[in-house]
Amino acid sequence: MKRNTVPASLVRFFWGDDIRTIDTQKHKKYILTSLLEYGDRQAVAWCLKTYGRETIKKMLPLLRLSDKSSAFWQSYL
């Protein structure tokens, strides 16, 4: 795995995308939106490890999450 790529284990959350072209820094908003909306525990753990709790918390208002997901993540973080 290259340094700025999403792990292959999370490819199922990026259907229709070439995972090799998704850069963890350039596409942070897209990655967080996808994984916080549809991801599992493994996906969330990777997000927390990669971006950190505070970064994710600051980005929440910018993400296009469902009302239910947005409320959950605001409460959780």
Contact map, one row per residue, 1 for C-alpha under 8 A:
11101110000000000000000000000000000000000000000000000000000000000000000000000
11111000000000000000000000000000000000000000000000000000000000000000000000000
11111000000000000000000000000000000000000000000000000000000000000000000000000
01111100000000000000001110000000000000000000000000000000000000000000000000000
11111110000000000011111100000000000000000000000000000000000000000000000000000
10011111011000000011011100000000000000000000000000000000000000000000000000000
10001111111000000000000000000000000000000000000000000000000000000000000000000
00000111111000000010000000000000000000000000000000000000000000000000000000000
00000011111100000000000000000000000000000000000000000000000000000000000000000
00000111111111000000000000000000000000000010000000000000000000000000000000000
00000111111111100010000000000000000000000000000000000000000000000000000000000
00000000111111100000000000000000000000000000000000000000000000000000000000000
00000000011111100000000000000000011001100000000000000000000000000000000000000
00000000011111111010000000000000010000000000000000000000000000000000000000000
00000000001111111000000000000000000000000000000000000000000000000000000000000
00000000000001111100000000000000000000000000000000000000000000000000000000000
00000000000001111110000000000000000000000000000000000000000000000000000000000
00000000000000011111110000000000000000000000000000000000000000000000000000000
00001101001001001111110000000000000000000000000000000000000000000000000000000
00001100000000000111111000000000000000000000000000000000000000000000000000000
00001000000000000111111000000000000000000000000000000000000000000000000000000
00001100000000000111111101100000000000000000000000000000000000000000000000000
00011100000000000001111111110000000000000000000000000000000000000000000000000
00011100000000000000011111110010000000000000000000000000000000000000000000000
00010000000000000000001111110000000000000000000000000000000000000000000000000
00000000000000000000011111110000000000000000000000000000000000000000000000000
00000000000000000000011111111110000000000000000000000000000000000000000000000
00000000000000000000001111111111000000000000000000000000000000000000000000000
00000000000000000000000000111111100000000000000000000000001001100000000000000
00000000000000000000000000111111110000000000000000000000000000100000000000000
00000000000000000000000100111111111000000000000000000000000000000000000000000
00000000000000000000000000011111111100000000001000000001000000100000000000000
00000000000000000000000000001111111110000000000000000000000000111000000000000
00000000000011000000000000000111111111100000000000000000000000000000000000000
00000000000010000000000000000011111111110011001000000000000000000000000000000
00000000000000000000000000000001111111100011000000000000000000001000100010000
00000000000000000000000000000000111111100000000000000000000000001100100000000
00000000000010000000000000000000011111110000000000000000000000000000000000000
00000000000010000000000000000000011111111111000000000000000000000000000000000
00000000000000000000000000000000001001111111000000000000000000000000000000000
00000000000000000000000000000000000000111111100000000000000000000000000000000
00000000000000000000000000000000000000111111110000000000000000000000000000000
00000000010000000000000000000000001100111111111000000000000000000000000000000
00000000000000000000000000000000001100111111111100000000000000000000000000000
00000000000000000000000000000000000000001111111110000000000000000000000000000
00000000000000000000000000000000000000000111111111000000000000000000000000000
00000000000000000000000000000001001000000011111111110000000000000000000000000
00000000000000000000000000000000000000000001111111111001000000000000000000000
00000000000000000000000000000000000000000000111111110000000000000000000000000
00000000000000000000000000000000000000000000011111110000000000000000000000000
00000000000000000000000000000000000000000000001111111011000000000000000000000
00000000000000000000000000000000000000000000001111111111000000000000000000000
00000000000000000000000000000000000000000000000100111111100000000000000000001
00000000000000000000000000000000000000000000000000011111110000000000000000000
00000000000000000000000000000000000000000000000000111111111000000000000000000
00000000000000000000000000000001000000000000000100111111111100000000000000000
00000000000000000000000000000000000000000000000000001111111100000000000001001
00000000000000000000000000000000000000000000000000000111111110000000000000000
00000000000000000000000000001000000000000000000000000011111111100000000000000
00000000000000000000000000000000000000000000000000000001111111100000010011000
00000000000000000000000000000000000000000000000000000000011111100000000000000
00000000000000000000000000001000000000000000000000000000001111110000000000000
00000000000000000000000000001101100000000000000000000000001111111000000000000
00000000000000000000000000000000100000000000000000000000000001111100000000000
00000000000000000000000000000000100110000000000000000000000000111111110000000
00000000000000000000000000000000000010000000000000000000000000011111110000000
00000000000000000000000000000000000000000000000000000000000000001111111000000
00000000000000000000000000000000000000000000000000000000000000001111111100000
00000000000000000000000000000000000110000000000000000000000000001111111110000
00000000000000000000000000000000000000000000000000000000000100001111111111000
00000000000000000000000000000000000000000000000000000000000000000011111111100
00000000000000000000000000000000000000000000000000000000000000000001111111110
00000000000000000000000000000000000100000000000000000000000100000000111111111
00000000000000000000000000000000000000000000000000000000100100000000011111111
00000000000000000000000000000000000000000000000000000000000000000000001111111
00000000000000000000000000000000000000000000000000000000000000000000000111111
00000000000000000000000000000000000000000000000000001000100000000000000011111
